[in-house]
Amino acid sequence: MFKQPISLSMILGVVGLLYACTFWLMVTINADHAESRFVTLVDSGAGSRAIGHGEQVIAIRASEGIDAEELVEIKQTLAGLQAGEGNYPRAIKLYQDVLASRKAGSLPVTERAIIRDEVAHLSLAAGQPQDAAVIYSAFLEAAGDEAARQVPADPDSLEAFYAGKVRAAMPVFAEALAPIHDGEVLTGDEDVRLAAAAAMTDLGGYYAMQENGDYAAAGLLSAGYQTRLALLGAASQDTLQTALLLGPVYQKIGRYKDTETLYLTAFHAQEQARGSNSPELTLYIRLLADVYKSQNRLTEAEALNTHIRRLFSDAFGARRYLSNQVRDRRMDINRPVSLNFPLTEDYKPTDLVAAVDYAVPLSKSPGLEEMSIRLAELVTDEATTAMPSQLNTLFAHCSIEGERLTLRSGYRSYQTQVYLYDRNTNGTVTDPGTSEHQLGLAADIDVNGRLMRSTDRAYQCFEENAWRFGFILSYPPGNDYLPGPDTYEPWHWRYVGKQTALLYREAGPINKPQEFLAALPCYEERAMAGIWSIASEEDVCLAQMAGAPGGASASSRSQKAP
């Protein structure tokens, strides 16, 4: 029998198979062919098919001892493809290789930042929020003062670019992290976890100041707090710092029990470390009393208020609140300043001095107007005090390694405020006549060359101790003195004298400094007579102030001062 002739289709099949095998061998063994195929597939939009060839190129080149620098471009392209396919860990590794390359050092700063931003987003998608927090914390520091502005002073600046990246990540963190953590969630060795906790505290504290940032802040701060609590203990200043940032956030989202637990833990740790009669405990007691009052637990709130008065009595003995009342108010040291209590155009303090003459560290040239402040000399039964020396002593008391404190802005004249107001286009300068800087008693504080933030360790020290030196925070969390969601100014501290600052800590309405100053004679007279507001009753002094002509509120509705 004759053999059946080989059909054309069989021949073509064999040829095709041989070609396929040859092609496979070429792209598997030959890097040039594999890279050509990779580029072709990428250009044609077949990214998912290109991934294998791209990985093959990298493997072959590595086996041939090719310098990794030659692979940077293909790694960057491949990282994007892997991310698109949901292969987040591999994409992160490839991007990290790119960032570690010498070529990355020659890229513009913004291009490197865009890659890091992508790594952060991938880390969140991969369930690694601590890595993302470290990246955005560095962005936050690079943003400088732009982080404090809702509207950038210069939208094209590098600082505004970084601030925008940080804000854009806020909803992603809110989705990625639960607001409450009952135990430690960070991973890695102790140093890695502590570094991540610090980054989460910085970032969470920043988000807490943003509109709609509560849940992102809660998730970050809670994670950082649990790690610091586990590794450093409740008495650590770092742990306390995170607790003080997290408490108000919990309170805003209605987690009163968690807020109470935070403040109780902080209070007992401070009590053990500093002694049960330390006036520094009053910060934590006041915060806890406010939580109880928010829940209508008035008996417990009043018990804490009584404890505060006992602490001050134990620490200071008898105080005479009225001893300098008339003179101090004539000198405007205790007066409120707002739209309801404006200063006249010709108002200028007569006791301005150069801050540099009192060794106050400065952020600007000592000859500038803003580098002067009031002498504001006060004489009490115990001592003579003046604002410059008290500010310098407060700086020294809160001097912390790694944080340099300087005076950013002191006195500003009415004319200067007019100039700033007319020149400003983004609504960030107060109306002329409504700035505390015109009094010469306000001090904007810098930390490492940018405005103080609530996440700075020095800020925590100011919260605990500024009243000792006669200073109070003018624009605390939750105030309504300024428009918009960002009315909290942790950098703006106002000198009112030691006795007034002490009375505000002891008996003043929490986080209402302008109302307190407006009603100060009432508080002083009642304190002198030993009469104190009771948590279950209306604050008599606030009620009287609200009923006065034009005194419905001491709040300023002016625009925010930088």
C-alpha positions, 0 to 999 in steps of 0.5 A: 500500500502507498503511504498517504501523502502529507497534507499541506495543513500538517506541514503548516502546523509543524512549521508553526510549532517550530516557529512558536518553539523558536520564538519561546526560546528566543524570548526566554533566553534572549533578553533583547527579544524578550524586551522587544516583545514587552515593548510591543505588547505595552504599546499595543495596550496588552499590558497584562500579557506584557508582564511576563515578558517584562519579568523575564527581561529583568531575570535574564539581565540580572543573570547576565550581571547587567547593572541594575541602573539599566533596568530602571525604566523597564521596572517603572513601567512594569510596576505600573502594570503589576499595580493595574493587575492588583499585584501590589507587593510586587509593584511596591518592590519594583517602585522601591527599586526605582527610587533607590536607583542613581537615576532617581536622584536625577529626577525632578523632586516632584517626579520622585514624590509622585512615585512615592505617592503611588507606593503609599497608595499601593501600601494602603491597598496591600493592607500596609497603612503604616508604610503609607503613613511614613511616606505622608508624614514626610510629605507633611513635614515638607509641606511646611506652612502650606499644611496649615492653609486651606487655600495655598499661598502659592498653588505652584509651590513645592510645599503646596504640592506636598500638602495636596498629596497629604490631603488627597490621601485622607479619605483613603486612610479613613477607608483603610483603617478602623477608627478604634483599635483595642490592641497593637496593629503595627508590625515589624521590630520595635524601632520600626513600629515606633517610627510608624507610630510617630508618623501615624501620630503626626498624620492623624493629628493633622487630619484631625484639624481638617474638615471631614478628617475625624475618621482618618484621624481616629484610625491613625491616632488609635493605631499609633496610640496602641503601639506607644502604649504597649512599647513605651507605657502610659506615662511616656510623653509620646503616649500622652501626646497621642492620647491628647490628640486622639481624645478630642477626635473620639469625642467628636465622633461620639466615642465617649467611653473610649475618650474617658478611658484615654483621659483616665489612663493619662491622668493616672499615669501623670499622677503616678509620675508627678505626684497627686498634687501636681497642677499639671494634672489639671489639663487632664482633669479638665478634659475628663470633666468636659467628657462627663459634662458632654454625657450629662454626668454632672456630679462626676464633672463637678467632683473633678472641678472641685479637685482642680480647685483643691490642686491649685489651692494646695499648690499656690495657697491664697490668691488675690485675683483682684489685686491688679485688675484695674491696672491690668485692664487699663493696660489692655493685658486682659482685654479680648480682641475680635469683631465684637471688641475691635481696636482703633486705628490709632491703637499702639502699645507704648511699651513695645520692646525688641524681643531679641533684647530679651534673648527670645529666639527669632524666626526673622530679622530682629529689626522687623516690626513683627519681632517686637512684643509688649513688655507688659510688666506686671507687679504682684505680691510675689514678683514682677513679671514681663512678657518677653522674659516669660516667653523666653522662660516658656521656650526654655521650659519646653525646649525639646531635642529636635524641635527649635522654638522661635518667635514667628510674629509678635506685634503688627500695627493696624497699618500692617494689618491693612496692608496684609488684608488688602494684599491677601486674596485667599481669605487668610488675614483678619480684618484690621483692628481685630488681630491680637497682634496689634495688642503686642501680646500675641506670639505666633510660634515656629517649630523648626522654621514652620508654624507650631502644630498640635503634633509637636512635642513642644505643643503638648508642653505648652498645653500643660505649662503655658498658663504658668508663664501667663499664656493661653491658647487664643484659637483652641480646637472647636472655636468659632472665632474664625470662619471655615473648618480650620479655625484651630491655631496651635501656634497662636499664644496670647499673654494675659499674665500669670494670675489671669492664665491661672484663673482661666485654667481653674475656672474658665469655660473650656476652649472659650478664651475670648468669652472668658476675657470678655467676662473676666471681671465677673470671674475674678470677683466670684473667685475672690468671693470663693464662688465657683460655677457648678457643672449642673448650673449655667455659667453666670459670667458667660450668661451676663456677658451674653446679655450685655449690649453687643456681647452675644458672643466674643467670637470674631467672624473675621478671616483667619490670621496666618 
